[in-house]
Amino acid sequence: MRTVEVLFVILILLSAFVITSQFAVLPTPRQAFGTNLRELSSSTLDSLDTQGILSKTIFSDSMDDWADLQKALSASLPPNIVYNLTVYDIVTGSNGVVTYDLNKSISDAPFTLDSDAASLLVTSPDVTFTQDPQKIGESSGESTTLYILNCNDANGWWITGYTSQTLAVDFYNLLSPYFTTTILVNSTVELDDLLSGKVLTSDPNEAVGNAVVVNTFGEAIPISTTHATDYSLNYTDYCYFLGEQVNEYNWTWVSIVGYPFYYISNLDYFADTQNDYGIYGMNKINQNGTIAFLDGLTGEPPSGLSTPLDTQIGVVHLTPSALESCNYYGIYPNPSQTSARALNSTVLVGQYGLDPTELFVRSPAYPNDIPAATYRNDDGGALTAIGLTRIPDIRVTALALLMYYQPTVYRSEFGASGTSRLVTLQLSQQGGT
């Protein structure tokens, strides 16, 4: 009995297989095993455009250029693939409707029924895009000078991986387009001249007033031998003096990383003094330096306070407005940074009355601490303090300044009319099925 049941099952399975085979529609060998023509077409167009062959040829009337394109197509495609490359002009009518007018077409053989195609929008190599930033101060008719400290007789700290001199060059390249004049301050003697209100060059556009002074020495401040001698009894008085000069000349003093005014540096005067970490030519002021600077900036008498202003927060994130500024100015620091020297807003904003332009969202755990900002004093002068951990990212400093001054960027495109064409590459496979 079991044998009969097994025979019936076998008979049913064989019948089902025969019936299914009669009605099933199988793909042709080309469809099952052939080339993906659309992907091949797309990759060929991308490759030719990357090499510059496509953009050069489709806007050219030279027969040699078109012959070179045909050779490049033949070299890029398998031997059994034929092509038809068609170029269309993009025309926008008065009613805003876009049409595609045939410009030129080339092919190497008649097509079979099976074909596929891909398209690519190609821009002429003659199109030129420019970006011209407005000079800071230009809108108010002023000439703003950028001074970058590049003193060869001082040492920096918390600029791990860099020297002040390499940072100075990087700042020059990044920020000079936004200023009428950019000047490197190459010694502490030149810094003394600047602090006295003297111009450093013969450039008629150099203006000491309303300038920006970028300190590339991290937590250290260069000091001349003259001032180191004059302030030897109390070096915080030098920081107070700096604050006074920033107020008097309406400067923006820029501290690029860490805690501002923590050390002073002169390689000759402090040749035998180091900062407890083996960096000689430096003398520690501690946190009193920032307090003294703020007193001088705001016109307060020297307070002699030593209240800690900084907090180690950890990871912080750029504000939405800072991210918008990144896109606007084309400067892209990492949106997440580590804040190790956030300054206390209760003191800077509440006590000194400074107005901060902040870069980072404040941490909920430290709502009174500001990781990085430019603090404006209503009576003149400002302090940009980037309280992040070493290693300095100069893009953050540049972003802080541009957010504070908000120069306009003028973007333009030359030769834009009729400089884009649509290219379609249709491919077909020859051979047996």
C-alpha positions as CSV (number, residue, x, y, z in Angstrom):
1,M,0.0,0.0,0.0
2,R,2.8,2.4,0.9
3,T,4.4,1.7,-2.5
4,V,1.3,2.8,-4.4
5,E,1.2,6.0,-2.4
6,V,4.8,6.8,-3.2
7,L,4.2,6.2,-6.9
8,F,1.2,8.6,-6.9
9,V,3.3,11.3,-5.3
10,I,6.1,10.9,-7.8
11,L,3.5,11.0,-10.7
12,I,2.0,14.3,-9.3
13,L,5.5,15.9,-9.0
14,L,6.5,15.0,-12.5
15,S,3.2,16.3,-13.9
16,A,3.7,19.6,-12.1
17,F,7.2,20.0,-13.4
18,V,6.1,19.3,-17.0
19,I,3.2,21.8,-16.9
20,T,5.4,24.5,-15.3
21,S,8.1,24.1,-17.9
22,Q,5.5,24.6,-20.7
23,F,4.2,27.9,-19.4
24,A,7.4,29.5,-17.7
25,V,9.0,32.5,-19.6
26,L,12.7,32.3,-19.2
27,P,15.1,35.3,-19.8
28,T,17.3,35.3,-22.8
29,P,20.9,34.4,-22.2
30,R,21.8,38.1,-22.8
31,Q,19.4,39.2,-20.1
32,A,20.6,36.5,-17.7
33,F,24.3,36.9,-18.2
34,G,24.8,40.1,-20.2
35,T,26.3,43.5,-19.3
36,N,24.3,46.0,-17.2
37,L,24.1,48.6,-20.0
38,R,22.7,51.4,-17.9
39,E,25.5,51.1,-15.3
40,L,28.1,50.8,-18.0
41,S,26.8,53.9,-19.7
42,S,26.7,56.0,-16.5
43,S,30.2,55.0,-15.4
44,T,31.6,55.7,-18.9
45,L,30.1,59.2,-18.9
46,D,31.4,59.9,-15.4
47,S,34.9,58.7,-16.3
48,L,35.1,60.8,-19.4
49,D,33.8,63.8,-17.6
50,T,36.4,63.4,-14.8
51,Q,39.2,63.2,-17.4
52,G,37.9,66.5,-18.9
53,I,37.4,64.9,-22.3
54,L,33.6,65.2,-22.3
55,S,33.3,68.8,-21.2
56,K,36.1,69.8,-23.6
57,T,34.5,68.1,-26.6
58,I,30.7,68.7,-26.4
59,F,31.3,72.5,-26.4
60,S,33.8,72.3,-29.2
61,D,33.4,72.6,-33.0
62,S,36.7,70.9,-33.7
63,M,36.5,67.7,-35.6
64,D,39.7,66.6,-34.0
65,D,38.1,66.9,-30.5
66,W,35.1,64.8,-31.6
67,A,37.4,62.2,-33.1
68,D,39.3,62.0,-29.8
69,L,36.0,61.5,-28.0
70,Q,35.1,58.7,-30.3
71,K,38.5,57.0,-29.7
72,A,38.0,57.5,-25.9
73,L,34.5,55.9,-26.1
74,S,35.9,52.9,-28.1
75,A,38.7,52.4,-25.6
76,S,36.3,52.6,-22.7
77,L,33.7,50.2,-23.9
78,P,33.9,46.4,-24.5
79,P,34.3,45.3,-28.1
80,N,30.8,43.9,-28.4
81,I,29.1,47.2,-27.2
82,V,28.0,49.8,-29.7
83,Y,27.0,53.4,-28.7
84,N,25.1,56.4,-29.6
85,L,26.1,59.6,-27.9
86,T,23.7,62.5,-28.1
87,V,24.2,66.1,-27.0
88,Y,21.3,68.4,-26.2
89,D,21.2,72.2,-25.6
90,I,19.2,73.2,-22.5
91,V,16.8,76.0,-23.3
92,T,14.6,77.8,-20.8
93,G,11.6,79.5,-22.4
94,S,10.1,82.8,-21.3
95,N,7.4,80.8,-19.4
96,G,10.1,79.0,-17.4
97,V,9.6,75.7,-19.3
98,V,12.9,73.8,-20.0
99,T,13.3,72.1,-23.3
100,Y,16.2,70.0,-24.8
101,D,17.2,70.8,-28.3
102,L,19.4,68.3,-30.3
103,N,22.9,69.7,-30.8
104,K,24.9,66.8,-32.1
105,S,24.9,63.0,-32.2
106,I,27.6,60.4,-32.9
107,S,27.4,56.6,-33.1
108,D,29.5,53.7,-34.3
109,A,27.0,51.1,-35.5
110,P,23.3,50.3,-35.9
111,F,21.4,49.3,-32.7
112,T,19.6,46.1,-31.9
113,L,16.4,46.1,-30.0
114,D,18.0,45.6,-26.6
115,S,19.6,48.9,-25.4
116,D,19.8,51.1,-22.4
117,A,21.1,54.6,-21.7
118,A,22.3,57.1,-19.0
119,S,22.5,60.9,-19.0
120,L,24.9,63.4,-17.5
121,L,24.6,67.2,-17.2
122,V,28.0,68.7,-18.3
123,T,29.2,72.2,-17.6
124,S,31.5,74.1,-20.0
125,P,35.2,74.4,-18.9
126,D,34.9,78.1,-19.7
127,V,32.5,78.7,-16.8
128,T,34.3,80.5,-14.0
129,F,32.9,80.8,-10.5
130,T,34.3,83.5,-8.1
131,Q,33.9,84.3,-4.5
132,D,34.9,87.7,-3.4
133,P,34.6,88.4,0.3
134,Q,33.8,91.9,1.6
135,K,36.7,93.4,3.5
136,I,35.9,93.8,7.2
137,G,35.1,97.4,8.0
138,E,34.5,98.2,4.3
139,S,30.7,98.8,4.8
140,S,31.5,101.6,7.2
141,G,34.2,103.1,5.0
142,E,37.1,101.9,7.3
143,S,40.3,100.1,6.5
144,T,40.7,97.2,8.9
145,T,44.2,95.7,9.4
146,L,44.8,92.2,10.6
147,Y,47.9,91.9,12.7
148,I,49.2,88.3,13.3
149,L,51.8,87.8,16.0
150,N,54.8,86.0,14.5
151,C,57.4,87.0,17.1
152,N,60.7,85.1,16.6
153,D,61.8,85.8,20.2
154,A,58.9,84.2,22.0
155,N,57.6,80.7,22.7
156,G,54.1,79.3,22.6
157,W,52.1,76.9,24.7
158,W,49.1,74.7,24.1
159,I,49.7,74.8,20.4
160,T,50.8,71.1,20.3
161,G,51.9,70.0,16.9
162,Y,52.5,73.6,15.7
163,T,54.8,76.5,16.1
164,S,53.6,80.0,16.4
165,Q,55.3,80.8,13.1
166,T,53.5,78.0,11.1
167,L,50.2,79.1,12.6
168,A,50.9,82.7,11.6
169,V,51.3,81.6,8.0
170,D,48.1,79.5,8.1
171,F,46.1,82.4,9.6
172,Y,47.5,84.7,6.9
173,N,46.3,82.4,4.1
174,L,42.9,81.8,5.7
175,L,42.0,85.3,6.9
176,S,43.8,87.8,4.7
177,P,41.1,87.9,2.0
178,Y,38.7,89.4,4.6
179,F,41.0,92.3,5.5
180,T,42.3,95.3,3.7
181,T,45.8,94.7,5.0
182,T,47.4,91.8,6.8
183,I,50.7,92.2,8.6
184,L,52.9,89.7,10.4
185,V,54.4,91.1,13.7
186,N,57.8,89.5,13.6
187,S,59.3,90.4,16.9
188,T,58.4,91.6,20.4
189,V,60.0,95.0,19.4
190,E,57.5,95.3,16.6
191,L,54.8,94.3,19.1
192,D,55.9,97.2,21.3
193,D,55.6,99.6,18.4
194,L,52.1,98.3,17.7
195,L,51.1,98.7,21.3
196,S,52.3,102.3,21.1
197,G,50.1,103.0,18.1
198,K,52.8,103.0,15.5
199,V,52.3,101.5,12.0
200,L,54.7,98.8,11.1
201,T,54.9,99.1,7.4
202,S,54.8,101.7,4.6
203,D,51.5,100.3,3.4
204,P,49.1,103.3,3.1
205,N,46.2,101.0,4.0
206,E,47.6,100.0,7.3
207,A,45.5,101.4,10.2
208,V,46.3,100.7,13.8
209,G,42.8,101.7,15.0
210,N,40.0,99.1,14.8
211,A,42.4,96.4,14.0
212,V,42.3,92.7,14.8
213,V,45.3,91.2,16.6
214,V,45.7,87.4,16.5
215,N,47.9,85.9,19.1
216,T,49.3,82.6,17.7
217,F,51.2,81.7,20.9
218,G,48.3,79.9,22.5
219,E,48.2,80.5,26.3
220,A,51.4,82.6,26.2
221,I,51.7,86.3,25.3
222,P,54.9,87.7,23.8
223,I,56.5,90.5,25.8
224,S,59.5,92.6,24.8
225,T,62.6,92.9,27.0
226,T,61.7,96.5,27.7
227,H,58.3,95.6,29.0
228,A,59.5,92.5,30.8
229,T,61.9,94.8,32.7
230,D,59.3,97.5,33.4
231,Y,56.7,95.1,34.7
232,S,59.1,92.7,36.5
233,L,57.5,93.4,39.9
234,N,54.1,92.3,38.7
235,Y,53.6,90.8,35.2
236,T,49.8,90.9,35.5
237,D,50.2,94.7,35.1
238,Y,51.4,93.9,31.5
239,C,48.1,92.1,30.9
240,Y,46.3,95.1,32.3
241,F,48.2,97.3,29.9
242,L,47.2,95.1,27.0
243,G,43.6,95.4,28.0
244,E,43.9,99.2,28.1
245,Q,45.5,99.3,24.6
246,V,42.8,97.0,23.2
247,N,40.2,99.4,24.5
248,E,42.0,102.5,23.4
249,Y,42.6,101.4,19.8
250,N,39.3,99.4,19.6
251,W,41.1,96.2,18.8
252,T,39.8,92.7,18.8
253,W,42.4,90.7,20.6
254,V,42.3,87.0,19.6
255,S,43.3,84.1,21.8
256,I,43.3,81.0,19.6
257,V,43.3,78.2,22.2
258,G,43.2,77.4,25.9
259,Y,43.3,80.0,28.7
260,P,44.2,83.5,27.6
261,F,47.1,85.4,29.2
262,Y,48.3,82.4,31.3
263,Y,52.0,83.0,30.5
264,I,54.3,85.7,29.1
265,S,57.2,84.8,26.9
266,N,60.5,86.2,25.8
267,L,63.3,83.9,24.9
268,D,66.1,86.2,26.0
269,Y,64.7,87.7,29.1
270,F,63.3,84.4,30.5
271,A,66.1,82.2,29.0
272,D,66.5,80.4,32.4
273,T,62.8,80.3,33.2
274,Q,60.4,77.5,32.1
275,N,56.7,76.9,32.5
276,D,56.9,73.7,34.6
277,Y,56.7,71.6,31.5
278,G,60.2,72.2,30.1
279,I,59.4,75.0,27.8
280,Y,61.9,77.8,28.5
281,G,61.6,81.5,27.8
282,M,58.3,81.6,29.6
283,N,57.0,83.0,32.9
284,K,53.7,81.9,34.4
285,I,51.0,84.4,35.4
286,N,48.2,81.9,36.1
287,Q,44.6,83.0,35.9
288,N,45.4,86.5,37.2
289,G,46.4,87.5,33.6
290,T,42.9,87.3,32.2
291,I,41.3,89.2,35.1
292,A,43.9,91.9,34.7
293,F,43.3,92.1,31.0
294,L,39.5,92.4,31.5
295,D,40.1,95.1,34.1
296,G,42.2,97.1,31.6
297,L,39.7,96.5,28.8
298,T,36.7,97.7,30.7
299,G,38.5,100.6,32.5
300,E,38.2,99.0,35.9
301,P,41.0,99.6,38.4
302,P,43.3,96.6,38.9
303,S,41.3,94.2,41.1
304,G,44.1,91.6,41.8
305,L,41.4,88.9,41.7
306,S,42.6,85.3,41.2
307,T,39.1,83.7,40.9
308,P,39.3,80.8,38.5
309,L,37.3,81.6,35.4
310,D,37.7,78.4,33.4
311,T,35.9,75.1,33.5
312,Q,36.7,71.8,31.7
313,I,33.4,70.9,30.1
314,G,34.3,68.2,27.5
315,V,32.7,67.7,24.2
316,V,30.6,70.7,22.9
317,H,28.8,71.3,19.6
318,L,28.6,74.3,17.2
319,T,25.4,76.3,17.5
320,P,22.9,76.3,14.5
321,S,24.0,79.9,13.6
322,A,27.7,78.8,13.6
323,L,26.9,75.9,11.3
324,E,25.1,78.3,9.0
325,S,28.2,80.5,9.0
326,C,30.4,77.4,8.2
327,N,28.3,77.0,5.0
328,Y,28.3,80.7,4.2
329,Y,32.0,81.2,4.5
330,G,33.1,77.7,3.4
331,I,35.0,77.1,6.6
332,Y,34.4,73.7,8.1
333,P,35.9,72.8,11.5
334,N,34.7,69.7,13.2
335,P,31.3,70.6,14.6
336,S,32.2,68.7,17.8
337,Q,35.1,70.1,19.8
338,T,36.6,69.5,23.3
339,S,36.3,72.5,25.7
340,A,38.9,72.5,28.4
341,R,39.0,76.3,29.2
342,A,35.4,77.5,29.0
343,L,35.1,81.0,30.6
344,N,32.6,81.9,33.2
345,S,29.7,84.1,31.9
346,T,28.8,85.3,35.4
347,V,32.1,87.2,35.5
348,L,32.6,88.2,31.8
349,V,29.0,89.0,31.1
350,G,27.6,89.7,34.5
351,Q,30.5,91.5,36.2
352,Y,32.3,93.1,33.2
353,G,29.2,93.6,31.1
354,L,30.7,92.1,27.9
355,D,28.5,91.0,25.0
356,P,29.4,87.5,23.8
357,T,29.0,86.1,20.2
358,E,29.0,82.4,21.1
359,L,30.1,79.5,18.8
360,F,29.0,76.5,20.8
361,V,25.9,75.3,22.5
362,R,26.3,75.6,26.3
363,S,26.5,72.4,28.2
364,P,23.3,71.8,30.3
365,A,25.7,70.7,33.1
366,Y,27.6,74.0,32.9
367,P,25.1,76.6,31.8
368,N,27.2,79.5,33.0
369,D,30.3,78.6,31.1
370,I,31.1,79.6,27.5
371,P,33.4,77.4,25.5
372,A,34.3,80.0,22.8
373,A,33.1,83.5,21.9
374,T,34.0,87.0,21.0
375,Y,33.3,89.3,23.9
376,R,32.5,92.9,22.9
377,N,33.1,95.8,25.3
378,D,30.6,98.6,24.6
379,D,33.2,101.2,25.3
380,G,35.7,99.8,22.8
381,G,37.7,96.6,22.2
382,A,36.8,92.9,22.2
383,L,38.3,89.6,23.2
384,T,38.0,86.5,21.2
385,A,38.6,83.5,23.5
386,I,38.7,80.0,22.0
387,G,38.7,77.9,25.2
388,L,39.3,74.6,23.5
389,T,41.8,72.0,24.3
390,R,45.2,71.7,22.5
391,I,45.7,71.1,19.4
392,P,44.5,74.4,18.0
393,D,42.0,74.4,15.1
394,I,42.5,77.7,13.4
395,R,39.2,77.3,11.5
396,V,37.3,77.7,14.8
397,T,39.1,81.0,15.4
398,A,38.4,82.2,11.8
399,L,34.8,81.2,12.2
400,A,34.6,83.2,15.5
401,L,35.9,86.3,13.8
402,L,33.7,86.0,10.8
403,M,30.6,85.4,12.9
404,Y,31.5,88.6,14.9
405,Y,32.2,90.9,11.9
406,Q,29.8,89.2,9.4
407,P,31.4,90.3,6.2
408,T,29.4,89.7,3.0
409,V,30.6,87.2,0.5
410,Y,29.9,88.1,-3.1
411,R,29.6,85.1,-5.4
412,S,29.5,85.4,-9.1
413,E,29.4,83.1,-12.2
414,F,30.9,84.2,-15.5
415,G,29.8,82.8,-18.9
416,A,26.8,81.0,-17.3
417,S,24.4,81.4,-20.2
418,G,24.2,78.3,-22.4
419,T,27.1,76.7,-20.6
420,S,25.4,73.4,-19.6
421,R,24.4,70.6,-22.0
422,L,22.8,67.3,-21.4
423,V,24.7,64.3,-22.7
424,T,23.0,60.9,-23.3
425,L,25.0,57.7,-24.0
426,Q,22.9,54.9,-25.3
427,L,24.5,51.4,-25.4
428,S,23.6,48.2,-27.1
429,Q,25.2,44.7,-27.1
430,Q,26.0,42.9,-30.3
431,G,26.4,39.2,-30.8
432,G,24.3,36.1,-30.5
433,T,21.5,35.5,-28.0
